[in-house]
Amino acid sequence: MSEGAQKKQEKARKFQAIRGTRDLLPPDTALWNHVEQMAREVFSTFGYGEIRPPIFEATELFARGVGGDTDIVSKEMFRLQDLPEEELTQRLAYLQTMISYSAVSPSDGEPLLREFVARVIEFIDSYRSASQKGLVHRTESNDRRLSYLESHLGGLKGLENESGQRNFPYKLAETTNYFKVEIRDIALTEPKVLRPEATASVCRAYIEHNMQQWPQPVKLYYIGPMFRRERPQKGRYRQFYQIGAEVLEAVRPDAAKDAGKELAKDAAVDAEVIEMLMTFFERIGLQGTELSVNSIGHAADNCRRGYVDALREELQKVKEQLGADSQRRIETNPLRVLDSKLEHEQAIIAKLPHIADHLCDECKTHYAELKRQLDLRGVVYKENWRLVRGLDYYMRTTFEITARGLGSQDAVCGGGRYDGLVELLGGPPTKGIGFAIGEDRVILSLQEQQGKEVASGDWRAASSRTSIDVYVTWMGANNYATALHAAKMLRANGFRVDMPTMELKFGKALERASKLNARFAVILGDNEVQSGEWTVKNLADGSQQKLTEAALLEYLRR
Ligand code: HAM
């Protein structure tokens, strides 16, 4: 292809939203806003305040918080490439690229090797001095790599004298490759990712802002986008939106004295969180929701450990009948086998031991109390012993809500208790419980409902809110100023107003008004402007009258 043709083709490229992302457009966005508004209203009646954490965070926060072995962390995070800002670190980044991609072949002769060695030496020296100045990100693995480089530097330098030897080509390739790989993997800036979820962020914020000093418990909610590199399909996106809430509470120093009371209190908090969630779903009119609950026991060293061991033992016996994913999970995280959706594994899983038979007395008490509290609050639920959830931080309570019309991606909300997560992230002993609603799925389910003309709440009114109330139009350039004044006055009084940017003929103006779904048209010609009595036309019934400015407002309000 000629250069000109190529340029033309590049120019003609149609940009599209990146795979797994999408534009949310009117009138749908009115429904999104309505759902978010309902969440704000319901959550605030339960005493929650809003938190807006950043959209990107340190990779380590999720690796530690959510768990390095989880799908979310090991496969699905979007990493950000962040370039250094200082001159010294920019030089380091340059050297890092040059070293990682340089080819030093035996036939190139010594000058190239000498250049490679010089760059490595400069890299090591610059890294050390940048590190002393606090300009580079220091981690254990960076330190380990640097020590390795320093201790092998002599060998690299000595290569120059071995060029005549028989195994020189092999040694050259091996040594320079080591250096290339080690230097390539040094993180000059702190690795960052787009957040795959926000619970870890909220815990980080709790620690960072000393929220243990705030009145306890701290109740927070958030609304915003999350990012996971999953295979896109209906209800599953790479940028999706969550409405989440978290309750965090510092563990009282004397909590152990009255363990029974403490357990009952925790169960009541869990039940209240779930009650709030169900109130929200009721408020937005989402039908066909089903709440499942489970208890997955206490931290790894207590009853959960016993259960996991028993599960692993049983799974080993049926290993050959399981798929590759489940086989791998027998070692890494046997609980996740229970999540399997593979048809042929279902009968096998049904025969596996149940966690309920392994719960310790404390977990049993907590779970029984949770169910009693849910009953007291009139929350309908079913128990699902297989509900383990795909994040590492849960303990005791887990829950999930499914809705209709979503196909395989039917979970509209997931949550659970995560005592100890704040501590794991370097904070004080803290209890936690929360959930996240998948807003995209809630909207899909509501729209599905709308399609089937199922009776609904007031969200349908919200969808139509993008249409306008009044279309203001004028005839004659002299009357334009009055039209501008009318639009301004009506907007100041809360009406949704549109007006053309150019004068339109009467018929054209009415046509435009009805296309915009306007309810009224205000028409300003010479007569109207001179008399101060404006013509208003009701576009639904075609009736028309002349009213003063004050009377018009009164009329529209009615
Ligand atoms: P999660 O189960 O990973 O939990 O996500 C919660 C909800 O987000 C899911 O039930 C689903 O509705 C929605 N969701 C997840 N991934 C996608 C996707 N790729 N596309 C569309 N929707 C999706 C958490 O994120 C935990 N942080 C919840 C939590 C809060 N636990 C305690 N506190």
Residues whose N, C-alpha, C, O or C-beta is under 5 A from the ligand:
A	BS01	HAM	E197 A198 T199 R228 E230 G235 R236 Y237 F240 A245 A411 V412 C413 G414 G415 G416 I433 G434 F435 A436 I437 G438 D440 R441
